[in-house]
Amino acid sequence: MKYLILIPDGLADWSIEKLGGKTPLEYAQTENMDFIAREGICGIAKTIPEGFEPGSDIANLSILGVDPRKYYTGRGPIEALAKGIKGDVIFRCNLVYIENGVMVDYSGNRITDKEAKEVIRELNENKPFDFVEFHHGFAFRNLLVVNGIEGNAKTFPPHDIMGEKIEKYLPSNGELAELLRKLIYWSMEFLPDVSEKVNAVWPWSGGKLPKMPSFEEMHKLRGCIISEVDLLYGIANALKMDSLKVEGVTAFVDTNYKGLAKAAIKALSKYDLVVLHTEGIDEAGHEGDVELKVEAIELYDEKIVGYIIDRIDLEDTKIMLLPDHPTPIKVRTHVAEPVPVAIYCERKDDVKRYSEKDCRRGKLGLVNATELIKIMKRV
Protein backbone atom coordinates (compact mmCIF):
# COMPACT_ATOMS: atom_id res chain seq x y z
CA MET A 1 0.00 0.00 0.00
CA LYS A 2 1.17 3.51 -0.90
CA TYR A 3 0.26 6.67 1.01
CA LEU A 4 -0.12 10.21 -0.40
CA ILE A 5 -0.72 13.26 1.78
CA LEU A 6 -1.95 16.37 -0.04
CA ILE A 7 -1.55 19.61 1.92
CA PRO A 8 -2.98 22.72 0.20
CA ASP A 9 -1.65 25.33 2.62
CA GLY A 10 -4.27 27.67 4.08
CA LEU A 11 -7.21 26.12 2.18
CA ALA A 12 -9.82 26.30 4.97
CA ASP A 13 -11.71 29.54 5.53
CA TRP A 14 -14.82 31.18 6.99
CA SER A 15 -18.14 31.93 5.33
CA ILE A 16 -18.08 35.09 3.19
CA GLU A 17 -21.09 37.26 2.49
CA LYS A 18 -19.82 38.04 -1.01
CA LEU A 19 -20.00 34.31 -1.76
CA GLY A 20 -23.56 33.96 -0.51
CA GLY A 21 -22.47 32.87 2.95
CA LYS A 22 -20.24 30.09 1.62
CA THR A 23 -16.54 29.60 2.22
CA PRO A 24 -14.22 29.79 -0.81
CA LEU A 25 -13.90 26.00 -0.64
CA GLU A 26 -17.69 25.55 -0.63
CA TYR A 27 -18.11 28.07 -3.45
CA ALA A 28 -15.41 26.61 -5.69
CA GLN A 29 -15.93 23.74 -8.13
CA THR A 30 -13.92 20.88 -6.60
CA GLU A 31 -15.04 17.61 -8.17
CA ASN A 32 -11.73 15.87 -7.50
CA MET A 33 -11.46 16.80 -3.84
CA ASP A 34 -15.13 15.85 -3.50
CA PHE A 35 -14.27 12.44 -4.99
CA ILE A 36 -11.72 11.83 -2.23
CA ALA A 37 -14.29 12.77 0.43
CA ARG A 38 -17.09 10.75 -1.18
CA GLU A 39 -14.98 7.64 -1.66
CA GLY A 40 -13.43 7.67 1.79
CA ILE A 41 -13.82 8.79 5.37
CA CYS A 42 -13.84 12.34 6.69
CA GLY A 43 -13.46 14.39 9.84
CA ILE A 44 -11.71 17.45 11.21
CA ALA A 45 -8.17 17.61 12.54
CA LYS A 46 -6.62 19.79 15.22
CA THR A 47 -3.24 20.73 13.78
CA ILE A 48 -2.26 23.42 16.30
CA PRO A 49 -1.75 22.30 19.94
CA GLU A 50 -3.01 24.57 22.70
CA GLY A 51 -0.66 27.45 23.44
CA PHE A 52 1.00 27.52 20.01
CA GLU A 53 0.68 30.13 17.29
CA PRO A 54 -1.06 28.77 14.16
CA GLY A 55 1.99 28.58 11.94
CA SER A 56 2.67 26.23 9.03
CA ASP A 57 5.70 24.91 10.87
CA ILE A 58 3.65 23.74 13.88
CA ALA A 59 0.82 22.42 11.72
CA ASN A 60 2.93 20.42 9.28
CA LEU A 61 5.01 18.89 12.05
CA SER A 62 1.77 17.78 13.70
CA ILE A 63 0.45 16.25 10.46
CA LEU A 64 3.68 14.25 10.16
CA GLY A 65 3.24 12.87 13.67
CA VAL A 66 5.73 15.09 15.52
CA ASP A 67 4.61 16.66 18.80
CA PRO A 68 5.69 20.34 18.62
CA ARG A 69 5.58 20.54 22.41
CA LYS A 70 8.59 18.21 22.53
CA TYR A 71 10.63 19.20 19.51
CA TYR A 72 9.77 22.68 18.18
CA THR A 73 12.39 25.43 18.52
CA GLY A 74 11.24 27.98 15.93
CA ARG A 75 10.52 28.40 12.24
CA GLY A 76 13.86 29.95 11.35
CA PRO A 77 15.89 26.95 12.53
CA ILE A 78 13.70 24.53 10.56
CA GLU A 79 14.16 26.52 7.35
CA ALA A 80 17.89 26.69 8.06
CA LEU A 81 18.02 22.88 7.96
CA ALA A 82 16.89 23.03 4.34
CA LYS A 83 19.96 25.10 3.47
CA GLY A 84 22.53 23.48 5.76
CA ILE A 85 22.86 26.77 7.66
CA LYS A 86 24.18 26.77 11.23
CA GLY A 87 24.40 29.39 13.96
CA ASP A 88 23.60 30.18 17.57
CA VAL A 89 20.12 31.60 16.88
CA ILE A 90 18.40 31.56 13.48
CA PHE A 91 15.38 33.64 12.50
CA ARG A 92 13.08 33.59 9.52
CA CYS A 93 13.66 36.99 7.92
CA ASN A 94 11.09 38.41 5.51
CA LEU A 95 11.83 41.17 3.06
CA VAL A 96 8.87 43.51 3.65
CA TYR A 97 7.44 46.88 2.71
CA ILE A 98 6.56 49.36 5.46
CA GLU A 99 4.91 52.72 4.79
CA ASN A 100 4.35 55.45 7.39
CA GLY A 101 5.11 52.94 10.12
CA VAL A 102 2.50 50.45 8.83
CA MET A 103 3.21 46.88 7.60
CA VAL A 104 1.92 47.17 4.04
CA ASP A 105 3.29 44.00 2.43
CA TYR A 106 4.83 40.97 4.18
CA SER A 107 6.13 39.65 0.83
CA GLY A 108 8.07 42.69 -0.36
CA ASN A 109 5.57 43.42 -3.13
CA ARG A 110 6.04 39.91 -4.51
CA ILE A 111 9.76 40.38 -4.93
CA THR A 112 11.23 37.84 -7.32
CA ASP A 113 13.82 35.32 -6.22
CA LYS A 114 16.48 36.95 -8.38
CA GLU A 115 15.74 40.39 -6.92
CA ALA A 116 15.73 39.01 -3.37
CA LYS A 117 19.10 37.36 -3.87
CA GLU A 118 20.60 40.73 -4.80
CA VAL A 119 18.99 42.41 -1.78
CA ILE A 120 20.47 39.78 0.55
CA ARG A 121 23.90 40.32 -1.01
CA GLU A 122 23.64 44.06 -0.39
CA LEU A 123 22.51 43.49 3.20
CA ASN A 124 25.52 41.32 3.93
CA GLU A 125 27.98 43.69 2.30
CA ASN A 126 26.70 46.63 4.35
CA LYS A 127 25.51 45.00 7.60
CA PRO A 128 26.23 47.00 10.77
CA PHE A 129 27.32 43.99 12.88
CA ASP A 130 29.89 41.31 12.03
CA PHE A 131 28.16 38.66 14.15
CA VAL A 132 24.98 38.61 12.04
CA GLU A 133 24.53 37.04 8.60
CA PHE A 134 21.65 37.20 6.14
CA HIS A 135 21.00 34.09 4.04
CA HIS A 136 19.00 33.92 0.83
CA GLY A 137 16.06 31.54 0.90
CA PHE A 138 13.41 31.99 -1.77
CA ALA A 139 11.91 35.33 -2.83
CA PHE A 140 10.78 37.21 0.31
CA ARG A 141 11.46 34.19 2.57
CA ASN A 142 15.01 34.52 3.92
CA LEU A 143 17.02 33.86 7.09
CA LEU A 144 19.00 35.80 9.68
CA VAL A 145 21.73 34.13 11.74
CA VAL A 146 22.87 35.72 15.00
CA ASN A 147 25.99 34.43 16.75
CA GLY A 148 27.20 35.30 20.22
CA ILE A 149 23.87 36.59 21.56
CA GLU A 150 21.16 34.26 22.80
CA GLY A 151 17.74 34.76 24.32
CA ASN A 152 14.03 34.32 23.75
CA ALA A 153 13.04 37.38 21.79
CA LYS A 154 9.32 37.81 21.33
CA THR A 155 8.55 38.37 17.65
CA PHE A 156 5.52 38.50 15.36
CA PRO A 157 5.06 37.09 11.83
CA PRO A 158 4.67 40.00 9.38
CA HIS A 159 1.67 38.38 7.69
CA ASP A 160 -0.14 38.63 11.05
CA ILE A 161 0.21 42.41 11.26
CA MET A 162 -0.72 43.55 7.76
CA GLY A 163 -2.20 47.04 7.93
CA GLU A 164 -1.00 47.52 11.51
CA LYS A 165 1.50 49.98 12.95
CA ILE A 166 4.72 48.05 13.46
CA GLU A 167 5.73 49.87 16.65
CA LYS A 168 3.81 47.63 19.04
CA TYR A 169 4.95 44.49 17.19
CA LEU A 170 8.68 45.13 17.22
CA PRO A 171 10.83 42.40 18.83
CA SER A 172 10.88 42.56 22.63
CA ASN A 173 12.34 40.77 25.66
CA GLY A 174 16.06 41.26 26.17
CA GLU A 175 19.35 41.92 24.42
CA LEU A 176 18.61 39.76 21.39
CA ALA A 177 15.35 41.62 20.78
CA GLU A 178 17.19 44.94 21.03
CA LEU A 179 19.59 43.76 18.32
CA LEU A 180 16.69 42.76 16.07
CA ARG A 181 15.07 46.17 16.48
CA LYS A 182 18.35 47.85 15.52
CA LEU A 183 18.56 45.70 12.38
CA ILE A 184 14.98 46.54 11.40
CA TYR A 185 15.55 50.29 11.80
CA TRP A 186 18.91 50.11 10.01
CA SER A 187 17.31 48.25 7.08
CA MET A 188 14.58 50.89 6.84
CA GLU A 189 17.28 53.49 6.22
CA PHE A 190 19.45 51.35 3.95
CA LEU A 191 17.09 49.34 1.72
CA PRO A 192 15.19 52.18 0.00
CA ASP A 193 18.42 52.91 -1.91
CA VAL A 194 18.71 49.25 -2.94
CA SER A 195 15.21 48.16 -3.96
CA GLU A 196 11.90 49.72 -4.98
CA LYS A 197 9.96 46.70 -3.72
CA VAL A 198 11.32 46.19 -0.20
CA ASN A 199 12.34 48.71 2.40
CA ALA A 200 12.89 46.64 5.55
CA VAL A 201 13.80 43.26 6.97
CA TRP A 202 11.53 41.60 9.50
CA PRO A 203 13.05 38.78 11.60
CA TRP A 204 10.69 36.40 13.43
CA SER A 205 10.33 32.91 14.96
CA GLY A 206 13.95 32.35 15.90
CA GLY A 207 15.61 29.60 17.87
CA LYS A 208 18.30 26.92 17.96
CA LEU A 209 18.58 24.08 15.48
CA PRO A 210 16.15 21.30 16.50
CA LYS A 211 16.73 17.58 17.00
CA MET A 212 13.76 15.51 15.91
CA PRO A 213 12.93 11.80 15.62
CA SER A 214 13.29 9.89 12.37
CA PHE A 215 10.07 9.71 10.34
CA GLU A 216 10.86 6.14 9.28
CA GLU A 217 11.42 5.04 12.86
CA MET A 218 8.15 6.66 13.98
CA HIS A 219 5.92 5.31 11.22
CA LYS A 220 7.82 2.38 9.66
CA LEU A 221 7.44 4.06 6.29
CA ARG A 222 10.01 5.52 3.92
CA GLY A 223 8.86 9.07 3.28
CA CYS A 224 9.46 11.93 0.87
CA ILE A 225 8.34 15.58 0.85
CA ILE A 226 7.69 17.72 -2.23
CA SER A 227 7.06 21.42 -1.67
CA GLU A 228 7.70 24.93 -2.89
CA VAL A 229 9.18 26.38 0.31
CA ASP A 230 12.23 25.81 2.51
CA LEU A 231 10.10 25.23 5.58
CA LEU A 232 8.97 21.83 4.34
CA TYR A 233 12.43 20.91 3.10
CA GLY A 234 13.77 21.79 6.54
CA ILE A 235 11.16 19.55 8.14
CA ALA A 236 12.20 16.76 5.76
CA ASN A 237 15.83 17.11 6.80
CA ALA A 238 14.91 17.24 10.49
CA LEU A 239 12.91 14.01 10.18
CA LYS A 240 15.51 12.34 7.94
CA MET A 241 13.07 12.18 5.04
CA ASP A 242 14.03 12.62 1.42
CA SER A 243 12.82 15.70 -0.44
CA LEU A 244 12.33 16.55 -4.10
CA LYS A 245 12.42 20.01 -5.65
CA VAL A 246 10.52 20.95 -8.79
CA GLU A 247 11.69 23.48 -11.34
CA GLY A 248 9.47 26.45 -12.12
CA VAL A 249 7.54 26.63 -8.86
CA THR A 250 6.56 30.07 -7.58
CA ALA A 251 4.71 29.33 -4.31
CA PHE A 252 1.82 31.31 -5.79
CA VAL A 253 -1.20 30.62 -8.02
CA ASP A 254 0.96 30.71 -11.16
CA THR A 255 3.15 27.81 -10.03
CA ASN A 256 4.22 24.73 -12.00
CA TYR A 257 1.23 22.54 -11.07
CA LYS A 258 2.01 19.85 -13.61
CA GLY A 259 5.60 19.56 -12.43
CA LEU A 260 4.50 19.20 -8.81
CA ALA A 261 1.85 16.60 -9.63
CA LYS A 262 4.19 14.58 -11.85
CA ALA A 263 6.87 14.62 -9.16
CA ALA A 264 4.39 13.22 -6.62
CA ILE A 265 3.31 10.44 -8.98
CA LYS A 266 6.92 9.51 -9.71
CA ALA A 267 7.83 9.56 -6.02
CA LEU A 268 5.02 7.12 -5.20
CA SER A 269 6.84 4.47 -7.24
CA LYS A 270 9.86 4.78 -4.95
CA TYR A 271 8.57 5.76 -1.51
CA ASP A 272 5.97 4.33 0.86
CA LEU A 273 4.58 7.77 1.71
CA VAL A 274 4.73 11.02 -0.25
CA VAL A 275 3.78 14.48 1.05
CA LEU A 276 2.87 17.15 -1.52
CA HIS A 277 2.63 20.60 0.04
CA THR A 278 1.64 23.64 -2.05
CA GLU A 279 1.55 27.30 -1.09
CA GLY A 280 -0.55 29.32 -3.54
CA ILE A 281 -3.96 29.11 -1.83
CA ASP A 282 -2.45 30.35 1.42
CA GLU A 283 -0.92 33.37 -0.31
CA ALA A 284 -4.30 34.30 -1.78
CA GLY A 285 -5.71 34.18 1.76
CA HIS A 286 -2.97 36.45 3.07
CA GLU A 287 -3.73 38.92 0.30
CA GLY A 288 -7.39 38.97 1.31
CA ASP A 289 -8.41 38.34 -2.30
CA VAL A 290 -11.54 36.17 -2.32
CA GLU A 291 -11.73 35.77 -6.10
CA LEU A 292 -8.09 34.77 -6.25
CA LYS A 293 -8.56 32.22 -3.49
CA VAL A 294 -11.50 30.61 -5.27
CA GLU A 295 -9.44 30.53 -8.48
CA ALA A 296 -6.47 29.02 -6.62
CA ILE A 297 -8.68 26.30 -5.11
CA GLU A 298 -10.13 25.36 -8.49
CA LEU A 299 -6.68 25.29 -10.09
CA TYR A 300 -5.45 23.04 -7.27
CA ASP A 301 -8.42 20.71 -7.65
CA GLU A 302 -7.94 20.34 -11.39
CA LYS A 303 -4.19 20.52 -11.86
CA ILE A 304 -2.99 18.76 -8.70
CA VAL A 305 -5.73 16.51 -7.32
CA GLY A 306 -7.39 15.66 -10.63
CA TYR A 307 -4.12 15.09 -12.45
CA ILE A 308 -2.87 12.74 -9.74
CA ILE A 309 -5.99 10.62 -9.20
CA ASP A 310 -6.32 10.08 -12.96
CA ARG A 311 -2.79 8.63 -13.12
CA ILE A 312 -2.16 6.53 -10.01
CA ASP A 313 -3.31 3.08 -8.92
CA LEU A 314 -6.20 4.00 -6.66
CA GLU A 315 -6.58 0.41 -5.48
CA ASP A 316 -3.07 0.46 -4.03
CA THR A 317 -3.00 4.07 -2.75
CA LYS A 318 -4.53 5.81 0.23
CA ILE A 319 -4.82 9.59 -0.14
CA MET A 320 -5.19 12.01 2.76
CA LEU A 321 -6.26 15.56 1.94
CA LEU A 322 -6.14 18.42 4.43
CA PRO A 323 -4.79 21.96 4.78
CA ASP A 324 -2.31 22.66 7.55
CA HIS A 325 -4.43 25.51 8.95
CA PRO A 326 -7.17 27.91 7.84
CA THR A 327 -6.18 31.28 6.36
CA PRO A 328 -9.48 33.18 6.37
CA ILE A 329 -9.91 36.01 3.88
CA LYS A 330 -11.48 38.16 6.59
CA VAL A 331 -8.39 38.24 8.83
CA ARG A 332 -5.70 37.58 6.16
CA THR A 333 -3.70 35.35 8.50
CA HIS A 334 -3.65 31.89 10.04
CA VAL A 335 -6.08 30.78 12.72
CA ALA A 336 -5.84 27.75 15.00
CA GLU A 337 -9.20 26.16 14.17
CA PRO A 338 -9.48 22.47 13.15
CA VAL A 339 -9.26 21.75 9.42
CA PRO A 340 -11.29 19.40 7.18
CA VAL A 341 -9.62 16.05 6.50
CA ALA A 342 -10.62 13.38 3.99
CA ILE A 343 -8.94 10.00 3.54
CA TYR A 344 -9.52 8.01 0.36
CA CYS A 345 -9.63 4.41 1.58
CA GLU A 346 -11.82 1.31 1.83
CA ARG A 347 -13.88 2.71 4.70
CA LYS A 348 -16.59 5.21 3.85
CA ASP A 349 -19.07 7.52 5.53
CA ASP A 350 -21.94 9.56 4.09
CA VAL A 351 -19.96 12.77 3.39
CA LYS A 352 -20.36 13.70 -0.27
CA ARG A 353 -18.41 16.96 -0.50
CA TYR A 354 -15.05 18.11 0.77
CA SER A 355 -15.66 21.26 2.80
CA GLU A 356 -15.23 22.68 6.28
CA LYS A 357 -18.85 21.96 7.25
CA ASP A 358 -19.36 18.63 5.48
CA CYS A 359 -16.26 17.02 6.94
CA ARG A 360 -17.50 17.78 10.45
CA ARG A 361 -20.18 15.12 9.88
CA GLY A 362 -17.62 12.47 8.99
CA LYS A 363 -17.04 9.31 11.01
CA LEU A 364 -13.50 10.32 11.98
CA GLY A 365 -14.87 13.12 14.17
CA LEU A 366 -12.31 15.45 15.72
CA VAL A 367 -8.79 14.00 15.80
CA ASN A 368 -5.37 15.29 16.81
CA ALA A 369 -3.22 15.75 13.72
CA THR A 370 -0.34 13.84 15.30
CA GLU A 371 -2.51 10.70 15.02
CA LEU A 372 -3.43 11.12 11.34
CA ILE A 373 -0.78 8.90 9.78
CA LYS A 374 -1.61 6.11 12.22
CA ILE A 375 -5.30 6.52 11.32
CA MET A 376 -4.50 6.59 7.61
CA LYS A 377 -2.62 3.29 7.88
CA ARG A 378 -5.47 1.45 9.60
CA VAL A 379 -8.64 2.73 7.85
N, C-alpha and C positions, 0 to 999 in steps of 0.2 A: 504493500500500500504506500502511495505517495501522498504528501501533505503540502498544500499551498495556502499560504496566508496572504490575503490581499488587504493592504492598509491604505485606504485613500485618506490622507491626513486632513483632519478638520471637516470631514463630510457632514457630521450631524449638526443640527441647527434648531432654531425655534420657529414657531409659526410667524408668518409675515403677512400683514394686512394687504400689502400690494399683491400678494399671491393668493388672495382669497382665503387667508387664514391657514394656508398650508406652509410647510417647511419647503426649502428648495429641493430637498430629496423627494418629498411627496409630490411636488409640482412637476419635477422633471420626468421625462420618459426613460424608464430604466428597466427594460424588459429582461436584460441579462442578470442584473442583480436580483430582480424579482424571481427569476428562475432558480437561483441559488436558495433563496428563502423558501420558495414553494416546494422545492425538491429536497428539503432538508429540515433542520430543526433550528429554532430561533430563540432569542432571549435578549437581555441587556447585560452589559459588562461594566463593572466598576474598574476603570483603568488608573484612577488617581487615588492612592491611599489617603486617609484622613491626615491633615496637617501638611500636605505637600501642595505646591503650586501646580496648576494643570499644564505642565509642559510636555512637549513631545518626547523628551528624554525619559521622564518618569513613566509616561504612558506606554511607550514602546518597550521599555525594560519589563514592565508588568506583563504585557502581552506575551513576551518571550519567557515568562516564568521566573523572572528575577525580582526579588523583594527589594524595592528601593530603600526601605527602612534599614536594610542591612548593608547595602553595597553602594548607594548613590553618594557621590561627592560633589557633583556639579556638572553642568552641561559643557562648559569649556574643556574640562579634562577629557570627557568622552570624545569630543570632536578632535582633540589633540591626538588621541590614539589612532585616528584615521590617517594622520599625517606623520606619525612617528615623532611627534614633538614632545620634548620633556622640559620640565621646569619646576620651580617650587610651588607656584600658584598659577593656574592657567584659566583665563576668562574667555568666554565667547565675546567677540568684539564686533559689533555692527558698524558699518559705515552708514551714517544717518544724515538727515537734513532737518535743521532746527531753524525756526524763523521767529524773531521777536520773543525768544525764550520758550517757544512752544515746539514740542516734537511733532513735526509735520509729516515726516516719512521715515519709517524704520528701515526701509530698504534702499536708502540713498537714491530715490527717484529711479528705481530699477537699474542701478548701475550695472554695466556689463562686467563679465569676468575679466576681460582684458583691461578695462578701465580701472577696476578695483585693484588689479595686480600692480598697476603703475602707482596708484594712491598708496598702497602698502609700502612700495619701494621708497616713495618720498617720505613717508612717515618714519621709516627706519633711518634714512639718511639724515634726518633733521630732528630726531627724537631728543627731548631735553634730559633724559636719564639713561645712563649706560646699562643699567640693570633691568631695563624693560626691552621687550622685543615684540614687534608685530609680525604675524604670520598670515600669509595669504591663504584663504580657504576657497570659497567659491562666491563670486559676485559680492553681495553686501555682507556675507557670512564669513567673518575672519576671526583671528585669535590674538590674544594679548598674553604674553608670558611675563611674569614678575618674579625675579629672583632676589633673595635676601630679605624680603619682607613677607611675613605671614600674618594671617588673621582671618576673621570671618566677616568680611565686608558685606553689608546689606545692599543688594542691588535690585534693579527692576528691569525686566525685559522691555525693550523699546516699543514692541508691538502692543504692550499693555497700556501704554501712556500716550497713544496717538491723540493729538488735539489738546494735550495737557501741558501746563507749564512744567518745565523740567526741574525747576528749583527744588520742589519738595520730593523729587524722585532721585536726586543725586545720591551717589554711594555714601553710606554712613557707617559708623561703628569702627573707629580706630585708625591707626596709622595707614593701613593698606587702603582704606576708603579715602583717606585724605590724598594719597597718591593718585588714585583713580580720578578724583575730582580735578586735580591739577592737570592730568592728561586730557580730560574732556575740555577744560577751558583753554589749554594750550592748542588743542586741535581746532577749536572754534576760531582761533586767531590765524592759524597756519593754513588750514585746508581751503579756505575760500580762494587762495592764490593758486591752488593746485587743481581744483576740480569745480565744475559748475553744478555737478549733481550732488555732491556730499560736502558738508561743512563741519562735520564733527565725528568723533568716534564715541561709541557707547559700550563700555565693558559691562558684562553682567554674567551671573551664574558661574562664579569661579570656584576653584578647589584644587585638591591634589589628585594625581592620577589614581584611578580606582583599581582595585583587585577584585575580580568577579569570578564566579564558578564557570566551568566549561559547559557550554550548551549541550554537547554530546553526552557528557557525564550526567547531566540533569535529566535529559529526556531520552537517552539511548537512540538518538537520531542524528545523522550527519546533516548539518544545516548550512544554508547559504542565504545571504541577504543581497537584494538588488534595490538600489535607491538612487536618489538624485542629490542627496545631501550628505555631508561629512558626519553628521550626527549618527546616522544609521551605520555608516562604515566604521565609526568608532565603537559603536555597540558590538558590531560583528567582531572586531579585534579583541574587545574586552572579553567576549564570550568564546573566543577561539573558534569562531565560525568563519567560513570563507565568504568573500564578497565579490560581486561582479559589477563593473562600471560599464555604462552604456554611452556611446558617443552621441552628441547632439541633444542631450537633455538640458532643460532650462529651469527646472523646478517651478514652472509656471504653466499656464494653459496651452502654450504653444510648444510643449515639449515633444520629444521623440517617442510618442506612444507605441508605435510599431516596434521600435528597437527594444523598449522595455518589456513589452509582451513577449516578443520572440526570445529575449534573454531568459525570461521566466520559464518558458516552455522548454528551452534547451537545458536549463539547469535541472528541471525535473527528471531528466534522463540520467543525471549523475548523482543527485542528492536525494536524501529521504524527505527533507522538508525545505521548502523555498519560501522566503518572505519577499514580497514585492511591495515596496513602500513608495508612494508618489505624493508630490507636494502641491500641485497646482490648485486643487480645490481649497486648501487651507489659505493660500495666498489671496484667492478671491474673497474669502471670508474676512481676512485682515483688511482688505481694501474697502469692505463694506459695500461691495457691488453685487446686488442680488441677481441681476441678469447674467453677469459673468459667472457667478457661482452655479446657477442653473445650467449654463452652457458647459462649464467645466465638469459637472456631474454627468451630463449626457455624453460628453466626449469620453469620459472615463468608462462609462457603461459600454459604449460601443467599441472603443479602440483598445481598451485593456481587458475588461471582463468578457465581452463578446468574442473578441479575437482569441482569447485563451480557451474558453470553454468549447469553441468550435474546433479546436486543434489538439486537445489532449484526450487521453483515455479516461473518460468520466467514471468507468467502472472500477478503475484502479487508483482513483485520486479523490481525496477529501479536500474540500475547499472551505476555508474560513474567511469570511468577509466582515470587516469592522473598521471604523476609523479609530485613531488613537484617542481622540477627544473631540468634543464639539467646538466649532469656531463660529458662533452665531453672528450673523450680519449685524444685528442690532448693537452689539458691544464691540465687534471687530477684534476680539481676542479669544483666547481659550477659556473654557469653563470646565469645572470638575464633575459635571453630570455624567451618569452612565451612558454608554453608547450602544446602538443597535448591533447585534451580532447574529450572523446566519452561518450555519455549517451545512454544506452540501454533503450528505451522507445517507446511509440506509434508513436511519430513523427519520420520521417526519412528524410534523404537527399540522395544525390547520391554518398557519400563516401563509398568505398568498402574495404578500407584497413586502419588499424590503424597505422599511421606514422606521423612524423613531417610535411611532405609536404602535404600528403593527407588531414589531418585534417584542414589545412588552407583553403581548399575549402568548408568546411562544413557551414551549414546555421547558426550556432551559431556565426560565425565570431570571432572577438577578444573580450573577456570578461574579466572583473576584477574577480579574483578568489573569492573575498569576496561575489560575487553575485551567485556563482555556486550552492549552496544548494537551494536558491530561484528558480533558473532556473530549477534545477532538479525536484523540486516539481511541477512545472507548465507544463513542456513539456510532 
